[in-house]
Amino acid sequence: MKRIVLTLFILFAVSITGFTEKNWEVYFTNPDKIKNVKVINPQDGLIAAIKGSKNSFYGAFFDISSIKIANEIIAAYKRGVDVKLVTDNSTFSGTAITKIYESGIPIVQNTGKGLMHNKFAVVDGSSVFTGSYNTTENCTHKNNNNAIIINSVEIAEIYSAKFNEMFDNEIFGNTKDVGAFTRLKRKYYVKLDDIDINVYFAPEDNVEKIIYGRIAKAKKSVKFMQFAFTSGVISDIIIKKFKEGIEVKGVFERKGSATEHSQYTKMKIEGIPVRLDGNRHIMHHKVIIIDDYIVITGSFNISKNANRRNDENIIITNSEEIALKYIEEFNRIYGKAK
């Protein structure tokens, strides 16, 4: 009975195109299975979007190993949806990706020196799914992850251009722009209802500099949840804001926090209340919340490789309503952290 109620809740909360009455929806995993936490898993949001696709589904995912998602992608392809995928060659193995490949779905593998680390999908040229969520069993059930779906043709056009760069032109991990004056024509900003949205990609947009600039303008608070945080540049501006009296709190993934490049110890020495996550598996978020209304999320870990070598994306939303969802998740993660 509980399973039926949960299914009805998901179908009610997420329409066949992946959206509620709003033009966006946010998803979080609940690996601790906390009963009073009302969140929808990113897997359910993505599956709803795949099932609702009518014309096209273009996915760029670092790792595709969820059988459940693979089956939905194949089902969409068999009913006539134009399905194309981009993934990383380091993860091109296993039952799920083999099933997809053998179904005839075209897949392009990263050939660059860095990783094709994106996690996004463009559905019917009118909506985008993105966040920290890899399409894997661990990211679905064991790791802390987030995703957001945005219903916007303009946002979809921005992500489609990036997807086509990788799929059609097989350009990975560099700053080349295809065609004359392409950089001048590229869009970064969209106004959706009352929400300001910016989209950037690594390495071409120097995402580290973008994040630095947003944090530098913080007037009230900076909160972050980071799987990997090794950028001294971002660490320095956070410390500077803390010394200026800005509230700063952060959670680091425990694994890797003791390495020489991790900024955890550096911030701890400066007195910033940063903690190590309490998930015995992985805290996989890549989230920064500024002044309780700006949210930066996506595939981008705060590291040199993410900025200079990998194919990554971030999406920045200016919305107190969206930020509230991420603040609730931050409070849960921070409250359990050590």
C-alpha atoms as a printed R data frame, in Angstrom:
    type eleno elety resid chain resno      x      y       z
1   ATOM     1    CA   MET     A     1  0.000  0.000   0.000
2   ATOM     2    CA   LYS     A     2  2.852  2.378   0.889
3   ATOM     3    CA   ARG     A     3  4.455  1.714  -2.520
4   ATOM     4    CA   ILE     A     4  1.184  2.614  -4.285
5   ATOM     5    CA   VAL     A     5  0.835  5.850  -2.300
6   ATOM     6    CA   LEU     A     6  4.442  6.830  -3.055
7   ATOM     7    CA   THR     A     7  3.935  6.156  -6.769
8   ATOM     8    CA   LEU     A     8  0.793  8.264  -6.840
9   ATOM     9    CA   PHE     A     9  2.658 11.053  -5.036
10  ATOM    10    CA   ILE     A    10  5.438 11.032  -7.605
11  ATOM    11    CA   LEU     A    11  3.001 11.000 -10.525
12  ATOM    12    CA   PHE     A    12  1.077 13.880  -8.974
13  ATOM    13    CA   ALA     A    13  4.184 15.914  -8.115
14  ATOM    14    CA   VAL     A    14  5.935 15.284 -11.422
15  ATOM    15    CA   SER     A    15  3.945 15.541 -14.623
16  ATOM    16    CA   ILE     A    16  4.776 13.461 -17.697
17  ATOM    17    CA   THR     A    17  7.207 16.144 -18.802
18  ATOM    18    CA   GLY     A    18  8.945 16.199 -15.431
19  ATOM    19    CA   PHE     A    19  7.395 19.376 -14.035
20  ATOM    20    CA   THR     A    20  4.872 20.574 -11.546
21  ATOM    21    CA   GLU     A    21  2.808 23.709 -12.179
22  ATOM    22    CA   LYS     A    22  6.071 25.618 -11.742
23  ATOM    23    CA   ASN     A    23  8.599 25.824 -14.545
24  ATOM    24    CA   TRP     A    24 11.112 24.009 -12.377
25  ATOM    25    CA   GLU     A    25 11.461 21.211  -9.876
26  ATOM    26    CA   VAL     A    26 14.303 20.295  -7.518
27  ATOM    27    CA   TYR     A    27 15.258 16.751  -6.547
28  ATOM    28    CA   PHE     A    28 17.374 15.292  -3.750
29  ATOM    29    CA   THR     A    29 18.382 11.791  -2.776
30  ATOM    30    CA   ASN     A    30 17.597 10.557   0.723
31  ATOM    31    CA   PRO     A    31 20.246  7.903   1.399
32  ATOM    32    CA   ASP     A    32 19.498  7.877   5.136
33  ATOM    33    CA   LYS     A    33 15.821  7.212   4.368
34  ATOM    34    CA   ILE     A    34 14.654  9.885   6.804
35  ATOM    35    CA   LYS     A    35 10.865  9.476   6.985
36  ATOM    36    CA   ASN     A    36  9.889 13.116   7.502
37  ATOM    37    CA   VAL     A    37 12.025 14.371   4.580
38  ATOM    38    CA   LYS     A    38  9.701 14.961   1.626
39  ATOM    39    CA   VAL     A    39 11.959 14.934  -1.415
40  ATOM    40    CA   ILE     A    40 11.744 13.323  -4.839
41  ATOM    41    CA   ASN     A    41 14.744 11.294  -5.963
42  ATOM    42    CA   PRO     A    42 16.575 12.608  -9.066
43  ATOM    43    CA   GLN     A    43 16.090  9.200 -10.681
44  ATOM    44    CA   ASP     A    44 12.311  9.600 -10.488
45  ATOM    45    CA   GLY     A    45 12.505 13.085 -11.970
46  ATOM    46    CA   LEU     A    46 14.707 11.934 -14.835
47  ATOM    47    CA   ILE     A    47 12.560  8.879 -15.566
48  ATOM    48    CA   ALA     A    48  9.440 11.058 -15.630
49  ATOM    49    CA   ALA     A    49 11.174 13.325 -18.151
50  ATOM    50    CA   ILE     A    50 12.261 10.375 -20.313
51  ATOM    51    CA   LYS     A    51  8.771  8.864 -20.251
52  ATOM    52    CA   GLY     A    52  7.268 12.216 -21.146
53  ATOM    53    CA   SER     A    53  9.645 12.856 -24.069
54  ATOM    54    CA   LYS     A    54  7.874 12.967 -27.419
55  ATOM    55    CA   ASN     A    55 10.499 14.041 -29.948
56  ATOM    56    CA   SER     A    56 14.031 13.982 -28.540
57  ATOM    57    CA   PHE     A    57 16.168 13.065 -25.555
58  ATOM    58    CA   TYR     A    58 19.817 14.150 -25.616
59  ATOM    59    CA   GLY     A    59 21.819 13.103 -22.561
60  ATOM    60    CA   ALA     A    60 25.391 13.918 -21.513
61  ATOM    61    CA   PHE     A    61 26.199 11.791 -18.476
62  ATOM    62    CA   PHE     A    62 29.615 10.938 -17.057
63  ATOM    63    CA   ASP     A    63 28.424  7.514 -15.931
64  ATOM    64    CA   ILE     A    64 25.400  5.574 -17.194
65  ATOM    65    CA   SER     A    65 25.094  2.369 -15.199
66  ATOM    66    CA   SER     A    66 21.531  2.407 -13.838
67  ATOM    67    CA   ILE     A    67 19.593 -0.446 -15.436
68  ATOM    68    CA   LYS     A    68 16.303  1.263 -14.633
69  ATOM    69    CA   ILE     A    69 17.286  4.442 -16.469
70  ATOM    70    CA   ALA     A    70 18.855  2.467 -19.322
71  ATOM    71    CA   ASN     A    71 15.587  0.596 -19.835
72  ATOM    72    CA   GLU     A    72 13.618  3.858 -19.964
73  ATOM    73    CA   ILE     A    73 16.049  5.375 -22.476
74  ATOM    74    CA   ILE     A    74 15.764  2.277 -24.682
75  ATOM    75    CA   ALA     A    75 11.950  2.318 -24.396
76  ATOM    76    CA   ALA     A    76 11.892  5.953 -25.521
77  ATOM    77    CA   TYR     A    77 14.113  5.094 -28.491
78  ATOM    78    CA   LYS     A    78 11.875  2.185 -29.489
79  ATOM    79    CA   ARG     A    79  8.783  4.381 -29.528
80  ATOM    80    CA   GLY     A    80 10.451  6.754 -31.972
81  ATOM    81    CA   VAL     A    81 12.103  9.378 -29.780
82  ATOM    82    CA   ASP     A    82 15.365 10.719 -31.207
83  ATOM    83    CA   VAL     A    83 17.836  9.577 -28.527
84  ATOM    84    CA   LYS     A    84 21.496 10.577 -28.534
85  ATOM    85    CA   LEU     A    85 24.022 10.182 -25.728
86  ATOM    86    CA   VAL     A    86 27.454 11.449 -24.773
87  ATOM    87    CA   THR     A    87 29.482  9.799 -22.026
88  ATOM    88    CA   ASP     A    88 33.057  9.384 -20.826
89  ATOM    89    CA   ASN     A    89 35.233  6.611 -22.199
90  ATOM    90    CA   SER     A    90 36.460  5.757 -18.675
91  ATOM    91    CA   THR     A    91 32.967  4.593 -17.679
92  ATOM    92    CA   PHE     A    92 31.966  2.922 -20.953
93  ATOM    93    CA   SER     A    93 31.437 -0.555 -19.559
94  ATOM    94    CA   GLY     A    94 28.829 -2.562 -17.702
95  ATOM    95    CA   THR     A    95 25.393 -4.005 -18.378
96  ATOM    96    CA   ALA     A    96 23.434 -0.732 -18.670
97  ATOM    97    CA   ILE     A    97 25.628  1.050 -21.223
98  ATOM    98    CA   THR     A    98 26.078 -2.202 -23.171
99  ATOM    99    CA   LYS     A    99 22.279 -2.632 -23.418
100 ATOM   100    CA   ILE     A   100 21.921  0.943 -24.654
101 ATOM   101    CA   TYR     A   101 24.696  0.526 -27.220
102 ATOM   102    CA   GLU     A   102 23.321 -2.786 -28.506
103 ATOM   103    CA   SER     A   103 19.849 -1.234 -28.899
104 ATOM   104    CA   GLY     A   104 21.268  0.971 -31.663
105 ATOM   105    CA   ILE     A   105 21.209  4.260 -29.767
106 ATOM   106    CA   PRO     A   106 24.111  6.446 -30.986
107 ATOM   107    CA   ILE     A   107 26.657  7.149 -28.252
108 ATOM   108    CA   VAL     A   108 29.706  9.397 -28.496
109 ATOM   109    CA   GLN     A   109 32.540  8.846 -26.037
110 ATOM   110    CA   ASN     A   110 34.825 11.569 -24.756
111 ATOM   111    CA   THR     A   111 38.173 11.588 -26.520
112 ATOM   112    CA   GLY     A   112 39.722 14.500 -24.628
113 ATOM   113    CA   LYS     A   113 42.436 14.476 -21.982
114 ATOM   114    CA   GLY     A   114 40.046 15.422 -19.214
115 ATOM   115    CA   LEU     A   115 36.707 13.900 -18.243
116 ATOM   116    CA   MET     A   116 33.332 14.384 -19.877
117 ATOM   117    CA   HIS     A   117 31.980 15.007 -16.397
118 ATOM   118    CA   ASN     A   118 28.638 16.611 -17.298
119 ATOM   119    CA   LYS     A   119 25.342 15.317 -15.970
120 ATOM   120    CA   PHE     A   120 22.590 16.888 -18.061
121 ATOM   121    CA   ALA     A   121 19.815 16.041 -20.478
122 ATOM   122    CA   VAL     A   122 17.822 18.117 -22.947
123 ATOM   123    CA   VAL     A   123 14.263 16.879 -23.471
124 ATOM   124    CA   ASP     A   124 12.190 17.796 -26.546
125 ATOM   125    CA   GLY     A   125 14.249 20.963 -26.956
126 ATOM   126    CA   SER     A   126 12.217 22.567 -24.193
127 ATOM   127    CA   SER     A   127 13.515 21.365 -20.840
128 ATOM   128    CA   VAL     A   128 16.811 20.617 -19.111
129 ATOM   129    CA   PHE     A   129 17.746 18.201 -16.326
130 ATOM   130    CA   THR     A   130 21.075 18.855 -14.582
131 ATOM   131    CA   GLY     A   131 22.860 18.674 -11.231
132 ATOM   132    CA   SER     A   132 25.338 16.426  -9.437
133 ATOM   133    CA   TYR     A   133 23.413 13.227 -10.162
134 ATOM   134    CA   ASN     A   134 25.153 10.476 -12.136
135 ATOM   135    CA   THR     A   135 22.788  7.876 -13.568
136 ATOM   136    CA   THR     A   136 24.084  5.111 -11.299
137 ATOM   137    CA   GLU     A   137 22.714  2.930  -8.504
138 ATOM   138    CA   ASN     A   138 25.080  4.474  -5.947
139 ATOM   139    CA   CYS     A   139 24.138  8.042  -6.889
140 ATOM   140    CA   THR     A   140 20.465  7.074  -6.678
141 ATOM   141    CA   HIS     A   141 20.416  5.180  -3.391
142 ATOM   142    CA   LYS     A   142 23.635  5.709  -1.427
143 ATOM   143    CA   ASN     A   143 25.095  9.135  -2.228
144 ATOM   144    CA   ASN     A   144 23.807 12.621  -1.459
145 ATOM   145    CA   ASN     A   145 22.898 14.235  -4.787
146 ATOM   146    CA   ASN     A   146 20.744 16.958  -6.241
147 ATOM   147    CA   ALA     A   147 19.201 17.774  -9.587
148 ATOM   148    CA   ILE     A   148 16.973 20.445 -11.050
149 ATOM   149    CA   ILE     A   149 14.674 20.342 -14.067
150 ATOM   150    CA   ILE     A   150 13.912 23.636 -15.764
151 ATOM   151    CA   ASN     A   151 11.207 24.067 -18.394
152 ATOM   152    CA   SER     A   152 12.602 26.682 -20.771
153 ATOM   153    CA   VAL     A   153 13.233 26.584 -24.507
154 ATOM   154    CA   GLU     A   154 15.966 29.207 -24.096
155 ATOM   155    CA   ILE     A   155 17.809 27.191 -21.429
156 ATOM   156    CA   ALA     A   156 17.388 24.079 -23.584
157 ATOM   157    CA   GLU     A   157 18.973 25.902 -26.524
158 ATOM   158    CA   ILE     A   158 22.039 26.741 -24.433
159 ATOM   159    CA   TYR     A   159 22.526 23.140 -23.315
160 ATOM   160    CA   SER     A   160 21.719 21.801 -26.789
161 ATOM   161    CA   ALA     A   161 24.542 23.882 -28.257
162 ATOM   162    CA   LYS     A   162 26.969 22.310 -25.790
163 ATOM   163    CA   PHE     A   163 25.604 18.830 -26.452
164 ATOM   164    CA   ASN     A   164 25.934 19.277 -30.214
165 ATOM   165    CA   GLU     A   165 29.502 20.478 -29.788
166 ATOM   166    CA   MET     A   166 30.343 17.170 -28.112
167 ATOM   167    CA   PHE     A   167 28.099 14.831 -30.107
168 ATOM   168    CA   ASP     A   168 28.345 16.284 -33.617
169 ATOM   169    CA   ASN     A   169 31.835 17.774 -33.556
170 ATOM   170    CA   GLU     A   170 33.438 15.565 -30.889
171 ATOM   171    CA   ILE     A   171 34.993 18.582 -29.229
172 ATOM   172    CA   PHE     A   172 35.915 17.829 -25.623
173 ATOM   173    CA   GLY     A   173 37.896 19.637 -22.970
174 ATOM   174    CA   ASN     A   174 39.100 22.659 -24.899
175 ATOM   175    CA   THR     A   175 38.121 26.230 -25.599
176 ATOM   176    CA   LYS     A   176 37.536 25.986 -29.327
177 ATOM   177    CA   ASP     A   177 34.310 27.473 -30.614
178 ATOM   178    CA   VAL     A   178 32.764 26.052 -33.739
179 ATOM   179    CA   GLY     A   179 32.095 28.648 -36.429
180 ATOM   180    CA   ALA     A   180 32.929 32.329 -36.787
181 ATOM   181    CA   PHE     A   181 31.828 34.648 -33.969
182 ATOM   182    CA   THR     A   182 30.274 31.722 -32.064
183 ATOM   183    CA   ARG     A   183 31.500 33.014 -28.700
184 ATOM   184    CA   LEU     A   184 29.909 36.402 -29.349
185 ATOM   185    CA   LYS     A   185 26.598 34.750 -30.187
186 ATOM   186    CA   ARG     A   186 26.496 32.408 -27.185
187 ATOM   187    CA   LYS     A   187 23.849 32.994 -24.554
188 ATOM   188    CA   TYR     A   188 24.548 32.739 -20.859
189 ATOM   189    CA   TYR     A   189 21.506 34.435 -19.322
190 ATOM   190    CA   VAL     A   190 17.782 33.706 -19.376
191 ATOM   191    CA   LYS     A   191 14.905 35.310 -17.492
192 ATOM   192    CA   LEU     A   192 12.315 32.669 -16.605
193 ATOM   193    CA   ASP     A   193  9.239 34.156 -14.942
194 ATOM   194    CA   ASP     A   194 10.863 36.140 -12.101
195 ATOM   195    CA   ILE     A   195 14.022 33.984 -11.941
196 ATOM   196    CA   ASP     A   196 17.402 35.091 -13.305
197 ATOM   197    CA   ILE     A   197 19.294 32.073 -14.650
198 ATOM   198    CA   ASN     A   198 22.886 31.860 -15.891
199 ATOM   199    CA   VAL     A   199 24.540 28.838 -17.485
200 ATOM   200    CA   TYR     A   200 28.276 28.304 -17.917
201 ATOM   201    CA   PHE     A   201 30.507 25.497 -19.135
202 ATOM   202    CA   ALA     A   202 34.048 24.427 -18.360
203 ATOM   203    CA   PRO     A   203 36.683 24.811 -19.532
204 ATOM   204    CA   GLU     A   204 35.645 27.499 -22.010
205 ATOM   205    CA   ASP     A   205 33.941 29.882 -19.569
206 ATOM   206    CA   ASN     A   206 36.509 29.848 -16.724
207 ATOM   207    CA   VAL     A   207 33.899 28.680 -14.230
208 ATOM   208    CA   GLU     A   208 36.267 29.204 -11.306
209 ATOM   209    CA   LYS     A   209 36.339 32.931 -12.109
210 ATOM   210    CA   ILE     A   210 32.529 33.018 -12.375
211 ATOM   211    CA   ILE     A   211 32.125 31.396  -8.959
212 ATOM   212    CA   TYR     A   212 34.772 33.676  -7.446
213 ATOM   213    CA   GLY     A   213 32.889 36.725  -8.691
214 ATOM   214    CA   ARG     A   214 29.579 35.582  -7.243
215 ATOM   215    CA   ILE     A   215 31.083 34.827  -3.837
216 ATOM   216    CA   ALA     A   216 32.974 38.153  -3.832
217 ATOM   217    CA   LYS     A   217 29.608 39.960  -4.032
218 ATOM   218    CA   ALA     A   218 28.076 38.061  -1.084
219 ATOM   219    CA   LYS     A   219 26.518 40.412   1.459
220 ATOM   220    CA   LYS     A   220 25.018 38.025   3.982
221 ATOM   221    CA   SER     A   221 26.089 34.390   3.771
222 ATOM   222    CA   VAL     A   222 27.902 31.661   1.875
223 ATOM   223    CA   LYS     A   223 26.989 28.016   2.402
224 ATOM   224    CA   PHE     A   224 28.488 25.147   0.447
225 ATOM   225    CA   MET     A   225 28.393 21.370   0.076
226 ATOM   226    CA   GLN     A   226 31.308 20.047  -1.984
227 ATOM   227    CA   PHE     A   227 32.428 16.578  -2.984
228 ATOM   228    CA   ALA     A   228 35.867 17.909  -3.955
229 ATOM   229    CA   PHE     A   229 37.213 21.338  -3.001
230 ATOM   230    CA   THR     A   230 40.852 21.943  -3.915
231 ATOM   231    CA   SER     A   231 40.794 25.436  -5.432
232 ATOM   232    CA   GLY     A   232 42.890 27.825  -3.369
233 ATOM   233    CA   VAL     A   233 41.425 30.745  -5.335
234 ATOM   234    CA   ILE     A   234 37.863 30.000  -4.214
235 ATOM   235    CA   SER     A   235 39.010 29.101  -0.728
236 ATOM   236    CA   ASP     A   236 40.782 32.461  -0.375
237 ATOM   237    CA   ILE     A   237 37.722 34.516  -1.333
238 ATOM   238    CA   ILE     A   238 35.559 32.515   1.081
239 ATOM   239    CA   ILE     A   239 38.062 33.159   3.879
240 ATOM   240    CA   LYS     A   240 38.133 36.847   2.953
241 ATOM   241    CA   LYS     A   241 34.341 37.092   3.145
242 ATOM   242    CA   PHE     A   242 34.372 35.273   6.482
243 ATOM   243    CA   LYS     A   243 36.853 37.793   7.872
244 ATOM   244    CA   GLU     A   244 34.589 40.595   6.626
245 ATOM   245    CA   GLY     A   245 31.814 39.249   8.835
246 ATOM   246    CA   ILE     A   246 29.880 37.227   6.275
247 ATOM   247    CA   GLU     A   247 28.339 34.017   7.647
248 ATOM   248    CA   VAL     A   248 30.163 31.022   6.152
249 ATOM   249    CA   LYS     A   249 29.346 27.354   6.636
250 ATOM   250    CA   GLY     A   250 30.440 24.374   4.616
251 ATOM   251    CA   VAL     A   251 30.447 20.611   4.320
252 ATOM   252    CA   PHE     A   252 33.290 18.669   2.716
253 ATOM   253    CA   GLU     A   253 33.080 15.083   1.554
254 ATOM   254    CA   ARG     A   254 35.137 13.125   4.093
255 ATOM   255    CA   LYS     A   255 37.054 11.087   1.520
256 ATOM   256    CA   GLY     A   256 39.920 13.215   0.232
257 ATOM   257    CA   SER     A   257 39.549 15.918   2.883
258 ATOM   258    CA   ALA     A   258 42.934 15.072   4.404
259 ATOM   259    CA   THR     A   259 44.875 15.344   1.143
260 ATOM   260    CA   GLU     A   260 47.355 18.166   0.654
261 ATOM   261    CA   HIS     A   261 45.192 19.945  -1.931
262 ATOM   262    CA   SER     A   262 41.927 19.856   0.009
263 ATOM   263    CA   GLN     A   263 40.936 23.248   1.427
264 ATOM   264    CA   TYR     A   264 39.279 21.726   4.502
265 ATOM   265    CA   THR     A   265 42.211 22.100   6.914
266 ATOM   266    CA   LYS     A   266 43.006 25.587   5.621
267 ATOM   267    CA   MET     A   267 39.460 26.783   6.348
268 ATOM   268    CA   LYS     A   268 39.397 25.013   9.695
269 ATOM   269    CA   ILE     A   269 42.569 26.829  10.748
270 ATOM   270    CA   GLU     A   270 40.926 30.140   9.813
271 ATOM   271    CA   GLY     A   271 38.065 29.331  12.187
272 ATOM   272    CA   ILE     A   272 35.404 28.756   9.546
273 ATOM   273    CA   PRO     A   273 32.747 26.273  10.768
274 ATOM   274    CA   VAL     A   274 33.298 23.637   8.104
275 ATOM   275    CA   ARG     A   275 32.458 19.999   8.716
276 ATOM   276    CA   LEU     A   276 33.071 16.567   7.234
277 ATOM   277    CA   ASP     A   277 29.961 14.851   5.929
278 ATOM   278    CA   GLY     A   278 28.267 12.064   7.881
279 ATOM   279    CA   ASN     A   279 27.272  9.839   4.954
280 ATOM   280    CA   ARG     A   280 29.221  6.559   5.165
281 ATOM   281    CA   HIS     A   281 29.109  6.472   1.370
282 ATOM   282    CA   ILE     A   282 29.556  9.738  -0.592
283 ATOM   283    CA   MET     A   283 28.350 13.320  -0.191
284 ATOM   284    CA   HIS     A   284 28.376 14.091  -3.917
285 ATOM   285    CA   HIS     A   285 26.868 17.605  -3.975
286 ATOM   286    CA   LYS     A   286 28.543 20.482  -5.821
287 ATOM   287    CA   VAL     A   287 26.448 23.289  -4.373
288 ATOM   288    CA   ILE     A   288 27.036 26.885  -3.241
289 ATOM   289    CA   ILE     A   289 24.242 29.003  -1.746
290 ATOM   290    CA   ILE     A   290 24.859 32.754  -1.543
291 ATOM   291    CA   ASP     A   291 22.772 35.227   0.474
292 ATOM   292    CA   ASP     A   292 19.964 32.653   0.748
293 ATOM   293    CA   TYR     A   293 18.726 33.259  -2.804
294 ATOM   294    CA   ILE     A   294 21.547 32.449  -5.245
295 ATOM   295    CA   VAL     A   295 22.193 28.753  -5.917
296 ATOM   296    CA   ILE     A   296 25.108 27.407  -7.934
297 ATOM   297    CA   THR     A   297 24.828 23.736  -8.831
298 ATOM   298    CA   GLY     A   298 25.824 21.341 -11.594
299 ATOM   299    CA   SER     A   299 28.655 18.911 -12.268
300 ATOM   300    CA   PHE     A   300 31.511 21.255 -11.334
301 ATOM   301    CA   ASN     A   301 33.752 20.278  -8.411
302 ATOM   302    CA   ILE     A   302 35.805 23.217  -7.160
303 ATOM   303    CA   SER     A   303 39.115 22.014  -8.562
304 ATOM   304    CA   LYS     A   304 41.754 22.832 -11.161
305 ATOM   305    CA   ASN     A   305 40.883 19.834 -13.342
306 ATOM   306    CA   ALA     A   306 37.205 20.775 -13.386
307 ATOM   307    CA   ASN     A   307 38.090 24.305 -14.443
308 ATOM   308    CA   ARG     A   308 40.810 23.604 -17.002
309 ATOM   309    CA   ARG     A   309 40.463 20.051 -18.340
310 ATOM   310    CA   ASN     A   310 36.991 18.579 -17.900
311 ATOM   311    CA   ASP     A   311 33.732 19.199 -19.690
312 ATOM   312    CA   GLU     A   312 31.497 20.551 -16.909
313 ATOM   313    CA   ASN     A   313 28.470 22.746 -16.434
314 ATOM   314    CA   ILE     A   314 26.989 24.972 -13.756
315 ATOM   315    CA   ILE     A   315 23.604 26.629 -13.553
316 ATOM   316    CA   ILE     A   316 23.062 29.683 -11.332
317 ATOM   317    CA   THR     A   317 19.547 30.569 -10.225
318 ATOM   318    CA   ASN     A   318 18.457 33.722  -8.393
319 ATOM   319    CA   SER     A   319 15.334 32.540  -6.591
320 ATOM   320    CA   GLU     A   320 14.516 32.473  -2.896
321 ATOM   321    CA   GLU     A   321 12.058 29.635  -3.521
322 ATOM   322    CA   ILE     A   322 14.665 27.437  -5.192
323 ATOM   323    CA   ALA     A   323 17.294 28.447  -2.641
324 ATOM   324    CA   LEU     A   324 14.998 27.416   0.213
325 ATOM   325    CA   LYS     A   325 14.980 23.848  -1.117
326 ATOM   326    CA   TYR     A   326 18.776 23.796  -1.175
327 ATOM   327    CA   ILE     A   327 19.040 25.417   2.257
328 ATOM   328    CA   GLU     A   328 16.838 22.665   3.691
329 ATOM   329    CA   GLU     A   329 19.156 20.086   2.145
330 ATOM   330    CA   PHE     A   330 22.215 21.954   3.422
331 ATOM   331    CA   ASN     A   331 20.801 22.009   6.958
332 ATOM   332    CA   ARG     A   332 20.198 18.254   6.819
333 ATOM   333    CA   ILE     A   333 23.719 17.542   5.565
334 ATOM   334    CA   TYR     A   334 25.389 20.053   7.898
335 ATOM   335    CA   GLY     A   335 23.391 18.778  10.884
336 ATOM   336    CA   LYS     A   336 24.630 15.239  10.333
337 ATOM   337    CA   ALA     A   337 28.206 16.278   9.506
338 ATOM   338    CA   LYS     A   338 31.001 15.879  12.054
